[in-house]
Amino acid sequence: MVWTLGYKCGMIGMIACAFQFTLLLLNFGSLLAVTITSVGDPTLQVATGDSVQLNCTYTLASTDAGSLDIEWSIIRPDSRDKDIVVLAFMENQVYQYLPPSLAGRFKFVVLEPSGGDASVVLSNIQESDTGIYQCKVKKTPGIDSRKITLAIFARPTKPTCRIEETQDGKGVILKCKADGTTPITYTWEAAGDQSTALPASAVQGESCTW
């Protein structure tokens, strides 16, 4: 097929015309290649123990005539290191290259990712899952990719608490401490049949004094 593109430029507007012509070609070319259509925040904050879906939907162009290759990889912090491919779909087969830390937890959402959805789900999130994940879809001559950053935070543990007297002996200090990703917010309230409101003189934080 032969494409003919007519475009006229005057000598005065030659630079602007050339810029518009380049943009036109870029927009035209984007219609003839693999395009990842997933949108949204590229950084996800997830708590340990939860599951998260990393979206990677895509469309193909009629000119993409090669075999479909899908790769999920972990981007290494040092650009000199090779990225770690952990999951792939090639020749209508799913291939897993999962390290022991991801075994059984990193899977395609659908059984047939060749249908336009290469999204994956990562279950039972661990702190070690923090990092940058890349979805790459290739069908010659088209190729596109998307990066998603996972920021993992640890849930606060059950707090350990104790009670102390103030130095003047006229008040009490309730102290509680929980482990987890900071900052941790502590909320105090009265329990039992009493009102949940604390005395107006109470000072709250990691400890509660009144």
C-alpha positions as CSV (number, residue, x, y, z in Angstrom):
1,M,0.0,0.0,0.0
2,V,1.3,3.5,-0.9
3,W,0.5,6.4,1.3
4,T,0.5,9.9,-0.2
5,L,0.6,12.9,2.1
6,G,0.1,16.4,0.7
7,Y,1.5,19.3,2.8
8,K,2.3,22.9,1.6
9,C,4.6,25.2,3.4
10,G,5.6,28.8,2.7
11,M,9.2,29.8,3.1
12,I,8.4,32.1,6.1
13,G,6.7,29.3,8.1
14,M,9.1,26.6,7.1
15,I,10.3,25.8,10.7
16,A,6.8,25.7,12.2
17,C,5.6,23.7,9.2
18,A,8.4,21.1,9.7
19,F,7.4,20.8,13.4
20,Q,3.8,20.3,12.5
21,F,4.7,17.7,9.9
22,T,6.8,15.8,12.4
23,L,3.9,15.7,14.9
24,L,1.6,14.5,12.2
25,L,3.9,11.6,11.4
26,L,4.3,10.7,15.0
27,N,0.5,10.7,15.6
28,F,0.0,8.7,12.4
29,G,2.7,6.2,13.4
30,S,1.1,5.7,16.8
31,L,-2.0,4.3,15.1
32,L,0.1,1.6,13.4
33,A,1.7,0.0,16.5
34,V,1.0,-1.8,19.8
35,T,-0.4,0.7,22.3
36,I,-0.7,0.1,26.0
37,T,-4.0,1.7,27.1
38,S,-3.9,1.3,30.9
39,V,-3.9,4.7,32.7
40,G,-3.7,5.7,36.3
41,D,-1.1,6.5,39.0
42,P,2.1,4.8,38.1
43,T,2.9,4.5,41.8
44,L,0.9,2.3,44.0
45,Q,1.0,2.2,47.8
46,V,0.1,-1.3,49.2
47,A,0.0,-2.8,52.7
48,T,1.8,-6.0,53.5
49,G,-0.6,-9.0,53.3
50,D,-2.8,-7.3,50.7
51,S,-3.1,-8.1,46.9
52,V,-2.6,-5.6,44.1
53,Q,-3.4,-5.7,40.4
54,L,-0.8,-4.2,38.0
55,N,-2.8,-3.1,35.0
56,C,-1.5,-3.5,31.4
57,T,-4.2,-3.5,28.8
58,Y,-3.3,-3.0,25.2
59,T,-4.5,-2.7,21.6
60,L,-2.8,-4.1,18.4
61,A,-2.7,-2.5,15.0
62,S,-3.4,-4.3,11.7
63,T,0.3,-3.8,10.7
64,D,1.6,-5.7,13.8
65,A,2.1,-8.9,12.0
66,G,4.7,-10.7,14.1
67,S,4.2,-13.1,17.0
68,L,2.9,-11.6,20.2
69,D,5.4,-11.4,23.1
70,I,4.5,-10.1,26.6
71,E,7.0,-9.7,29.3
72,W,6.8,-8.6,32.9
73,S,10.1,-7.7,34.5
74,I,11.5,-6.1,37.6
75,I,13.6,-3.0,36.8
76,R,17.0,-3.1,38.6
77,P,18.0,0.0,40.6
78,D,21.3,0.1,38.9
79,S,20.8,0.8,35.2
80,R,23.9,-1.2,34.4
81,D,22.2,-4.4,35.6
82,K,19.9,-6.4,33.4
83,D,16.2,-6.3,34.2
84,I,14.8,-9.5,35.7
85,V,12.1,-11.1,33.6
86,V,9.6,-12.9,35.9
87,L,6.6,-13.7,33.7
88,A,6.2,-14.0,29.9
89,F,3.7,-15.0,27.3
90,M,5.2,-16.2,24.0
91,E,4.0,-18.5,21.2
92,N,0.6,-18.8,23.0
93,Q,2.3,-20.1,26.2
94,V,2.8,-18.7,29.6
95,Y,6.4,-18.9,31.0
96,Q,7.3,-18.3,34.6
97,Y,10.7,-17.2,35.7
98,L,9.7,-16.3,39.2
99,P,12.3,-16.0,41.9
100,P,11.5,-18.0,45.1
101,S,10.2,-14.8,46.8
102,L,7.5,-14.4,44.1
103,A,6.6,-18.1,43.6
104,G,2.9,-18.6,43.5
105,R,2.1,-14.9,44.0
106,F,2.6,-13.3,40.6
107,K,0.1,-14.3,37.9
108,F,-1.7,-13.1,34.8
109,V,-5.2,-11.9,35.6
110,V,-6.7,-13.7,32.6
111,L,-5.9,-17.1,31.2
112,E,-5.4,-15.7,27.7
113,P,-3.3,-12.5,27.9
114,S,-3.3,-12.4,24.0
115,G,-6.8,-10.9,24.1
116,G,-5.7,-7.4,25.0
117,D,-5.2,-7.8,28.8
118,A,-1.7,-8.5,30.1
119,S,-2.5,-7.3,33.6
120,V,-1.1,-9.3,36.6
121,V,-2.0,-9.7,40.2
122,L,0.5,-9.9,43.0
123,S,-0.9,-11.5,46.1
124,N,0.1,-11.6,49.8
125,I,2.3,-8.5,49.5
126,Q,5.7,-8.6,51.2
127,E,8.0,-5.7,52.1
128,S,10.5,-7.2,49.7
129,D,8.1,-6.6,46.8
130,T,8.9,-2.9,46.8
131,G,10.3,-1.9,43.3
132,I,9.5,-1.0,39.7
133,Y,7.7,-3.4,37.5
134,Q,7.5,-3.1,33.8
135,C,5.0,-4.6,31.3
136,K,6.3,-4.8,27.7
137,V,4.1,-5.8,24.8
138,K,5.7,-6.5,21.4
139,K,4.2,-7.6,18.1
140,T,6.6,-6.8,15.3
141,P,7.0,-4.0,14.3
142,G,5.1,-2.6,17.2
143,I,6.3,-2.4,20.8
144,D,5.1,-0.5,23.9
145,S,5.8,-0.7,27.7
146,R,4.5,0.6,31.0
147,K,6.3,0.9,34.4
148,I,4.5,0.7,37.7
149,T,6.2,1.5,41.1
150,L,5.1,-0.4,44.1
151,A,5.7,1.2,47.5
152,I,5.0,-1.3,50.3
153,F,4.3,-0.3,53.9
154,A,4.1,-2.6,56.9
155,R,0.8,-2.7,58.8
156,P,1.2,-1.6,62.4
157,T,1.5,-4.5,64.9
158,K,-0.7,-4.9,67.9
159,P,0.6,-2.3,70.3
160,T,2.2,-3.2,73.6
161,C,1.1,-0.9,76.4
162,R,1.9,0.0,80.0
163,I,0.8,2.6,82.6
164,E,3.0,4.9,84.6
165,E,2.5,7.7,87.1
166,T,3.4,11.3,86.4
167,Q,6.4,12.7,88.3
168,D,4.2,14.6,90.6
169,G,2.1,11.5,91.3
170,K,-1.1,13.4,90.5
171,G,-1.7,11.9,87.0
172,V,-1.1,8.8,84.9
173,I,0.7,8.2,81.6
174,L,-0.6,5.4,79.3
175,K,2.1,4.4,76.9
176,C,1.6,2.2,73.8
177,K,4.1,1.3,71.1
178,A,3.5,-0.4,67.7
179,D,5.9,-1.5,65.0
180,G,5.3,-0.7,61.3
181,T,6.0,1.8,58.6
182,T,6.1,5.3,60.0
183,P,4.4,7.6,60.5
184,I,1.9,5.7,62.8
185,T,-1.1,7.5,64.2
186,Y,-2.3,6.7,67.7
187,T,-5.9,7.3,68.8
188,W,-7.0,7.1,72.4
189,E,-10.5,6.7,73.8
190,A,-12.0,5.5,77.0
191,A,-13.4,2.0,77.1
192,G,-16.2,0.3,79.0
193,D,-19.4,2.0,80.1
194,Q,-17.7,5.4,80.4
195,S,-17.9,8.1,77.8
196,T,-15.4,7.7,75.0
197,A,-14.3,11.3,75.5
198,L,-11.0,11.8,77.3
199,P,-10.4,14.5,79.9
200,A,-9.8,17.9,78.4
201,S,-6.4,17.9,80.0
202,A,-5.3,14.7,78.3
203,V,-2.3,15.0,75.9
204,Q,-2.3,12.4,73.2
205,G,0.3,10.9,71.0
206,E,2.3,7.7,71.4
207,S,1.4,8.2,75.0
208,C,-1.6,9.6,76.7
209,T,-1.1,11.8,79.8
210,W,-3.6,13.3,82.2
